[in-house]
Amino acid sequence: MLFDLDDTLVDQEAASRGAVVAWAAELGAGGGDGRGGDGRGGGDEVAARWARISERHYARYQRREIGFAEQRRERVREFLGVALDEGEADRLFAGYLARYEDGWVVFDDAVPALRRAREAGLVVAVLTNGEEGQQRRKLDRLGLLSEVDLLVASSSLPAGKPDRRAFRHAVGRMGVGAGEVLMVGDSLHKDVLGARAAGLEAVLLDRADVHAGAGVPRIRSLDDLAFAG
């Protein structure tokens, strides 16, 4: 079994939203309604804009067009709309990062699913597009590190998901063939289609029921996963 981490096992979206709304309010960098993230509309706008900016620059990092630290700086520069040197951008991002890490929460269905898989005799690994040090801290802080056999982070790979090399590297570390591995993740493009292109089976975790017509195996909760012993 191969699991994605963010928004599959851990509620990354909620952590990011709460962090950026509070961070932006402190900096006076609110949404278009001028409320600085204080009202619901402003907070939603701030979170959505940060998510769009983050996705774009993080994808550049996953393609190795820029480094990990630089994608963070670029996110801050674009979000705030100001020119910042590396030190200024790093200092500002640290304010977001501290709030983001404080907001990490594991989904209720994560640990039971991991335990069922291991009880069925399966090797359980996490394949994440995150930076290894941060993702290992996340697993450890949330009590998930002892629930998995292996963590594979894209920061140690030539490219991240959906690149086939990411999946093939993870499968190689697991010591099995690609056709013997099931990937479970919340991203249709990165997790499911990427895994299938690499020869793995894959299931989409669609908690919000937004991919009903995707034409791929789909579950609404990790509780829906069953494993043969």
N, C-alpha and C positions, 0 to 999 in steps of 0.2 A: 504494500500500500504506500502510495506517495501522496502526501497532503500539501497543499498550499498553506501558508501561514496567515497572512493578513487578510481579514474579512472572510476567512474560512474557519480558522481556529480562534482567532483573536479579532475583536471588533475594532479594527483599525480606523474605519470611517468615523465612528463616534469619537474616538480619541483625537483624531485630527480635527474634526469639526469643533469640539470643545476647546481645543488648544488654540486654533487660529482665531476663533471669535474673541477669546479673552486677550490674546496677544495683540490682535489688531486694535481692540478697544484701548489697550494701554498705549499703543503707539499713535492713536488718533487716525488710524487708517481703516475707516469703516466702509460700509457698502454705499451704494449710490444714493440711498435715502438720507445720508448724512447722520445716521444714528450711531455710527461707529461700532456696529455689531451689538448694540444694547437691546434693540427690539428684535422680534423673531424674523421679520422680513429682512432687516439689515444683517442679522446673523446668518440667515440662509444664503444671502447674496455673497457675503464675505467667504463663507465656507465653499460655495460652489466655485467662486473665482479662484480661490487657493487650490482647490482640487484640480481645476483645468490647467492651471499653471504648473502645478506639481507633476501631473501626468505627462505633460509635454517635455519638461526638462528631465524627468526621471527616465522617460523612454530614450532620450538622447544618451543618458548614462548607460542604460542597458545595451545600447548599440555600441558603447565605448567611444562615442564621439567626444564626450567630456568625462572628467573624473567625478568621483562620488562627492568630494567636497565642493567642486565647482557647480554641480547641479543644485546643491543647496543654496549657494550664493546667487545663482541665476534666478531661482525661485523668489528669493527675497527682493532682488533688484527689480524684477518685473512686477511683483505684487505691490511694492511700495512706489514704483515708478520713479526711482532715483538712482543716480550713479553712485556706487559704493565700492570702496577698495575691498580687498579680501578680508582684512581684519574687521572692518565695519560690518560687512555682510555676515561674517562668522559670529560676531558678537550679537547681532540682531537675531540671527537664526537660533542661537542658543536659548533665547527667551521663548520661542515657539517650542523648541525641542524639549525643554524641561517640562512644560505643560503637557506636551504630547505623551511623553513617557509616563507621567503621572496618571494619564487617562487610560492606560492599557487595561483591558478587561477581556477575559476569556469567555467565549460563548458557552452557555450551559450544556450544549450537546457535544462539546469537543472532547473532553476527557472520557466520557462513556464510550464514544466511538473509537477513540484510540485504544482503550482497554479491550473492547470487543475484538478489535483486529488482532491485537497481540495474543489474546486468549485463544484465538483461532489458529495461532501458530505462524502468523504473518510477520514479516519484517516491516516495520513502520518507519518511514522516513518523511522528513519535511523538505520540500524544495521551494525556496523562497527567492524572490528577486531583491531581497533586502541585503544590507551590509552585514557580514557574518557576526561581527562583534555585537552590534545592536540587537540582531535577531537572537543570538544566544542569550543575551541578557534578558530579552523579552520572555523567552521560553523558561529561563531559570526563575525569574521574578514571579511568573504566573503559575509555577509548579508544573510546567509541561515538559521540561527537559528530561525528567525521569520517565515520561510517558512515551517517549519515542526512542528509536534505536539509532537514528542518524539525522543530522542536520546538514543540508547542502545549500549553501548560499551563493547567489550569482556573483558576489564580489570576488570569489575565487575562480570564476569561470571566464572564458573568452567573451561570453555574451549571456544575457538573461533570457528567461521565457519571453516569447514563444520560440526562440531559437532552438532548433533540434539538438544542438550540442549540449544545452543545459539538461535536457531530459536524459540524453544518452550518458552523460557523465553521472547523473544521479543513479541511473539503473546499473551502471558499472560499479559504483560504490556499494550498491546493495547486493551485488554478486548474483544477479539473476538476468534473464533475458527480457527484452522490452515487452514481448508478448505476455509475460507473466505478471506485469505490473498494472495496477489500476491507479490512475491519477484522479484526485478529487480536488476541485478548486472552484472559486467563485467567478473567475474570468473566462468567458467563452473563448475569447481570442488567445489569451496567454496560456491558460491552463488546459482547456479542453482541446481546442483545435491544434494548439502547439504540441500537446502530448500525442494526439492521434497522428500527426504528421511524422512523429518520431517512432511510431509503431506501438505505442502504448494504448491500452483501453482508457477511457476517461469518462467521468461523470461530472456534470455541472451542478454546483451547489447554488441554487437560485432562490435565496431566502425571500426576496421581494416579488417573486413570480413575474419577472419582466422578460423572460426568454421562452415563453410558452411555445413559440413557433420556431425554435432554433434547430430542431431536427437532431438533437443529441440526447443521450440519456441524462435525465435531470431529476434532482431531488430538491425538496424544500427545506430539509433539515438533515443534519448528520445522523439523527435518530433513525432516518430511513435507510441507512446502510446496514446490510446484513452480511455476515461472513460465514462461510462454510468451514467447519472445524476439520 
